[in-house]
C-alpha cells in the first residue's frame, strides 16, 4: 500500500501550487502551514534545491473528529501536500493517503473515520 497519492501536472511550479491551494479550499481544506523547502535550504544550508513546497492542509471539522477519537493523532496533523518541480515544465503534487497513515494507529474508529 502506498502512503501517498500523486499527480503530475504539465504546469509550471507557481501555477501548480496556486491551483493546488485553490483545489484544497474548494474541498473545505485550509492551508495552515506552508514551508518553502528551496528557500529554507538556501538560507539555512546555502544549498540549491528544486522548487519544493510543503502545504499543511487541514479540515477543522475532520481534525476535531479525529482528535476526539485519538488524542495523539495531532502528531500526524496537518495533512501534508507536497508540490515539487520535476523538470520539463512539469510539477508533481503529492498528498498523504489518510487511510494508509491511520494504519499506524490501533484505533478501529479512527481508521473508519479516515
C-alpha positions in Angstrom: 0.0 0.0 0.0 1.4 3.4 -1.0 1.3 6.1 1.7 0.6 8.9 -0.7 -1.4 9.9 -3.8 0.5 11.8 -6.6 -0.4 13.5 -9.8 1.9 15.1 -12.4 0.8 18.3 -14.0 2.1 19.9 -17.1 2.2 23.3 -15.4 4.9 25.5 -14.0 5.6 25.3 -10.3 3.9 28.5 -9.2 0.7 27.9 -11.2 0.5 24.3 -9.9 1.0 25.4 -6.4 -1.7 28.1 -6.7 -4.2 25.6 -8.3 -3.4 23.1 -5.6 -4.3 25.6 -2.9 -7.5 26.6 -4.7 -8.5 22.9 -5.1 -7.9 22.2 -1.4 -10.0 25.2 -0.5 -12.8 24.0 -2.7 -12.8 20.7 -0.8 -13.0 22.5 2.6 -9.4 22.3 3.5 -7.4 25.3 4.6 -3.7 25.8 4.4 -2.4 26.4 8.0 1.3 25.9 7.3 3.5 26.5 4.2 7.1 25.6 4.0 9.3 26.7 1.1 11.9 24.0 1.2 14.0 25.6 -1.6 14.2 28.9 0.3 14.8 27.2 3.7 17.7 25.1 2.3 19.3 28.1 0.7 19.0 30.2 3.9 20.0 27.5 6.4 22.4 25.3 4.4 23.4 27.5 1.5 22.3 24.6 -0.7 20.4 25.0 -4.0 17.3 22.8 -4.3 14.5 22.5 -6.8 11.2 24.3 -6.1 9.5 22.3 -3.4 6.7 23.4 -1.1 5.0 21.6 1.7 1.4 22.7 2.3 -0.1 21.8 5.7 -3.8 21.2 4.8 -6.4 20.9 7.5 -10.2 20.5 7.7 -11.1 21.8 11.2 -14.2 19.5 11.4 -12.2 16.4 10.5 -9.3 17.3 12.7 -11.8 17.8 15.6 -13.4 14.4 15.0 -10.0 12.7 14.8 -8.8 14.3 18.0 -11.9 13.2 19.8 -11.2 9.6 18.7 -7.5 9.6 19.4 -5.8 12.4 21.3 -2.3 11.7 19.9 -3.4 11.9 16.2 -2.3 15.5 16.4 1.2 14.2 15.8 0.1 13.4 12.3 -1.7 16.7 11.6 -1.9 18.7 9.4 -2.1 16.6 6.3 0.8 17.5 4.2 0.6 18.1 0.5 3.9 18.4 -1.5 4.2 20.5 -4.7 7.6 20.0 -6.4 9.1 20.9 -9.7 10.1 17.7 -11.5 11.6 19.5 -14.6 10.5 19.9 -18.2 7.6 22.2 -17.3 6.1 19.5 -15.1 5.1 19.7 -11.4 4.2 16.8 -9.1 1.5 17.2 -6.4 1.5 14.5 -3.8 -0.6 14.1 -0.7 -0.6 11.7 2.2 -3.2 8.9 2.0 -5.1 9.3 5.2 -6.2 5.7 5.3 -2.6 4.5 5.0 -1.3 6.9 7.6 -4.0 5.9 10.1 -2.9 2.2 9.8 -0.1 3.0 12.3 -2.7 3.8 15.0 -4.5 0.9 16.6 -7.9 2.5 16.8 -10.7 1.0 14.6 -12.9 4.0 15.0 -10.2 6.3 13.7 -9.5 4.1 10.7 -13.2 4.2 9.9 -13.2 8.0 10.1 -10.1 8.2 7.8 
